[in-house]
Amino acid sequence: MNFDQHIAKIPEFPKPGITFYDIGPMLEDPAVARQAVDTLAELAAQYEPDLIVGLDARGFLFSLPVALALNIGTVMVRKAGKLPGAVVERSYALEYGEATLAIQTERDLHGKRVVVIDDLLATGGTVSAAVSLIEQVGATVAASLFVVELTGLNGRARLSGDVHALQQYEF
């Protein structure tokens, strides 16, 4: 399925020179949303994951239904300060500043094979930090899956393993 017609393009948002790719229309149409989840699940299944890891926050919209389709669990990687209990954190550089991701240490990832899911691959900073964090707690990342990839930002080059996106745009 070509998901392009179900992704709104908002020019000059959140700032001049940026186009925001809004997956809201995709989520509004249950047939399109189901096709997106089914396609992500088919992609993930080929890696025989033990768990799906969803990235904060829109990655969660896809990680749980994909995990359920594969009859496996899901684990969340969240922004710092959003998870209770003991966590492991990883900071990474943003265009202007720094951000930190966290995962709970009580999640059982050691020795597990995982597939990471997020809504957008742009520069690769967030997912690269998440992959490092996941590996730090003992899991192996088999693949990273995205709804949208901005190919012109070359985020794929920052990732090891297989990378798939449902829809690609240059910028």
C-alpha positions in Angstrom: 0.0 0.0 0.0 1.1 3.5 -0.8 0.7 5.4 2.5 1.6 8.8 1.1 -2.0 9.9 0.5 -2.7 9.2 4.3 0.2 11.3 5.6 -0.4 15.1 5.7 2.5 17.4 4.8 2.6 20.5 6.9 5.1 23.0 5.5 7.0 25.4 7.7 6.2 23.4 10.9 7.5 23.4 13.5 9.8 26.1 12.1 10.6 27.6 8.7 12.3 25.3 6.3 10.8 22.1 7.9 8.0 20.0 6.6 6.1 18.0 9.2 4.8 14.6 8.1 1.6 14.1 10.1 0.5 10.5 10.5 -2.8 11.6 12.0 -4.8 10.9 8.9 -3.3 7.4 8.8 -4.5 6.8 12.3 -8.0 8.1 11.6 -8.7 5.5 9.0 -9.0 2.1 10.6 -8.3 0.3 7.3 -5.1 2.3 6.7 -4.0 2.0 10.3 -4.5 -1.8 10.2 -2.6 -2.1 7.0 0.3 -0.1 8.5 0.3 -2.4 11.6 0.0 -5.5 9.5 2.9 -4.4 7.2 5.1 -3.6 10.2 4.2 -7.0 11.8 5.1 -8.8 8.5 8.4 -7.0 8.4 9.1 -7.7 12.1 8.1 -11.3 11.9 11.0 -12.2 9.5 13.5 -11.3 12.4 11.8 -13.7 14.9 12.0 -11.2 17.7 11.4 -12.0 21.4 10.1 -8.5 22.0 9.2 -5.3 20.2 10.6 -2.1 21.6 8.6 1.1 21.0 10.1 4.5 21.2 8.5 7.5 23.0 6.0 8.5 22.1 4.5 7.8 18.6 6.4 4.5 18.3 4.1 3.2 21.0 1.1 3.6 18.7 2.6 0.9 16.5 4.7 -1.2 18.8 1.9 -2.7 20.9 -0.4 -3.8 18.0 2.7 -5.2 16.2 3.7 -7.1 19.3 0.2 -8.5 19.8 0.0 -9.6 16.2 3.2 -11.6 16.8 2.1 -12.8 20.1 5.0 -11.3 21.9 5.5 -8.5 24.4 6.6 -4.9 24.0 8.9 -2.7 26.1 9.0 1.1 26.1 12.0 3.4 25.7 10.9 6.7 27.1 12.2 10.2 27.6 14.1 10.7 30.9 11.9 11.2 33.9 8.9 9.3 32.5 9.5 5.8 33.9 9.3 4.8 37.5 11.9 2.7 39.3 15.4 2.0 38.4 16.4 3.0 34.8 19.3 3.1 32.5 19.7 6.3 30.5 21.4 7.4 27.4 21.9 11.0 26.3 22.3 12.1 22.8 22.7 15.4 20.8 19.9 17.2 19.2 20.2 20.0 16.7 20.0 22.5 19.5 20.8 20.8 22.8 20.6 17.3 24.2 17.9 14.8 25.1 18.0 11.6 27.2 16.2 8.3 26.8 15.5 5.7 29.5 14.6 2.1 29.9 13.6 0.3 33.1 16.2 -2.1 34.4 13.5 -4.5 35.6 12.5 -5.2 32.0 13.9 -8.5 31.0 15.8 -7.8 27.8 19.1 -9.6 28.5 19.7 -12.1 25.7 16.6 -11.1 23.9 16.3 -10.4 20.1 14.3 -7.2 19.6 12.8 -5.1 16.8 12.6 -1.4 17.4 9.7 0.6 16.1 9.2 4.4 15.8 7.1 6.7 13.7 9.9 8.7 12.1 13.6 8.2 11.0 15.2 11.5 10.3 18.8 12.1 11.4 18.8 8.8 13.4 19.9 10.4 16.7 17.0 9.2 18.7 16.9 5.6 17.4 20.7 5.4 17.5 20.6 6.3 21.2 17.8 3.9 21.8 19.7 1.0 20.1 22.7 1.8 22.3 20.6 1.7 25.4 18.9 -1.5 24.4 22.3 -3.1 23.7 23.6 -1.8 27.1 20.9 -3.8 28.9 21.8 -7.0 27.0 19.5 -7.2 24.0 20.3 -7.6 20.4 18.5 -5.3 17.9 17.6 -7.3 14.8 16.0 -4.5 12.9 14.5 -1.0 13.1 11.1 -0.2 11.6 9.6 3.2 10.8 6.4 4.5 9.4 8.2 7.5 7.7 11.8 7.9 6.7 13.4 11.2 5.6 16.1 9.8 3.3 17.8 13.1 2.7 18.8 13.3 6.4 20.7 10.0 6.1 19.6 8.6 9.5 19.8 5.1 8.2 23.6 5.4 8.0 23.8 5.8 11.8 22.1 2.4 12.4 23.4 -1.1 12.1 21.2 -3.9 11.1 18.2 -3.8 8.8 16.1 -0.7 8.5 12.6 -0.5 6.9 10.2 2.3 6.4 6.6 2.2 5.1 6.9 5.6 3.4 10.0 7.5 2.3 10.4 11.2 1.6 13.6 13.1 0.8 13.0 15.8 3.4 
